[in-house]
Amino acid sequence: MPDQKVLRQIKDSEEEADEIIAEAEQDADERISAAREEAEQIREEARQEAAELAENRIEEAREEIEEQREEILAEGDAERETLESQAEERIDEVLEYVMNEFEEAVHAQT
């Protein structure tokens, strides 16, 4: 009879050990699943943050390019105005030169 009791205790212990192992495996599976979900969430957040940073950098670059464009246009306008002013100042001089050349050409033919 004592052998039956010992065998029963061994069997109960084995069953309890099997339950503990099954619970541990289930717990490990749940932890792994949760860790995978958390890792995916972290990756997605990192992707979104990277996309936002990239968009911010692109916008900053656009603004900088627009500022440079405006400066170049302003410089171009100023240079154009200077050249126009210089050209207008020389109109009388050029007309006089052309008239003198024309007169000399006419006198040379006569």
C-alpha positions in Angstrom: 0.0 0.0 0.0 2.7 2.5 0.8 3.9 2.0 -2.7 0.6 3.1 -4.1 0.8 6.2 -2.0 4.3 7.0 -3.2 3.3 6.3 -6.8 0.3 8.6 -6.4 2.5 11.3 -5.0 5.0 10.9 -7.8 2.1 11.0 -10.3 0.6 14.1 -8.7 4.0 15.8 -8.6 4.5 15.0 -12.3 1.1 16.4 -13.2 1.9 19.5 -11.1 5.2 19.8 -12.9 3.5 19.5 -16.3 1.0 22.2 -15.3 3.8 24.5 -14.2 5.7 23.9 -17.4 2.6 24.5 -19.5 1.9 27.7 -17.6 5.5 28.8 -18.0 5.4 28.1 -21.7 2.1 30.0 -22.1 3.5 32.9 -20.1 6.7 32.9 -22.2 4.6 32.8 -25.4 2.5 35.7 -24.1 5.6 37.7 -23.1 7.2 37.1 -26.5 4.0 38.1 -28.3 3.7 41.3 -26.2 7.4 42.0 -26.8 6.9 41.6 -30.5 3.9 43.9 -30.5 5.8 46.5 -28.4 8.8 46.3 -30.9 6.4 46.8 -33.8 4.9 49.8 -32.1 8.3 51.2 -31.4 9.3 50.6 -35.1 6.2 52.3 -36.3 6.7 55.3 -34.0 10.3 55.5 -35.2 9.1 55.5 -38.8 6.6 58.2 -38.2 9.2 60.3 -36.3 11.7 59.9 -39.2 9.0 60.9 -41.7 8.2 64.0 -39.7 11.8 64.9 -39.3 12.4 64.4 -43.1 9.3 66.6 -43.9 10.5 69.3 -41.5 14.0 69.3 -43.1 12.4 69.4 -46.5 10.2 72.4 -45.5 13.2 74.1 -43.9 15.2 73.6 -47.2 12.3 74.9 -49.2 12.1 78.0 -47.0 15.9 78.6 -47.3 15.7 78.1 -51.1 12.8 80.6 -51.3 14.8 83.1 -49.3 17.8 82.7 -51.5 15.6 83.0 -54.6 14.1 86.2 -53.3 17.6 87.6 -52.6 18.8 86.6 -56.1 15.8 88.3 -57.6 16.3 91.4 -55.6 19.9 91.6 -56.6 18.9 91.0 -60.2 16.4 93.8 -60.1 18.9 96.1 -58.6 21.5 95.3 -61.2 18.9 95.7 -64.0 17.9 99.1 -62.7 21.5 100.1 -62.5 22.1 99.0 -66.1 19.0 100.7 -67.3 20.0 103.9 -65.6 23.5 103.7 -67.1 22.1 103.0 -70.5 19.7 105.9 -70.3 22.5 108.2 -69.2 24.4 107.2 -72.4 21.6 107.6 -74.9 22.6 111.2 -75.8 26.2 110.2 -76.0 25.5 107.3 -78.3 23.1 109.4 -80.5 25.8 112.0 -80.8 28.4 109.4 -81.7 26.1 107.8 -84.3 25.2 111.2 -85.8 28.9 112.1 -86.0 29.8 108.8 -87.7 26.9 109.2 -90.1 27.9 112.8 -90.9 31.5 111.7 -91.5 30.3 108.9 -93.7 28.1 111.3 -95.7 31.0 113.8 -96.0 33.4 111.1 -97.1 31.1 110.1 -99.9 30.8 113.6 -101.2 
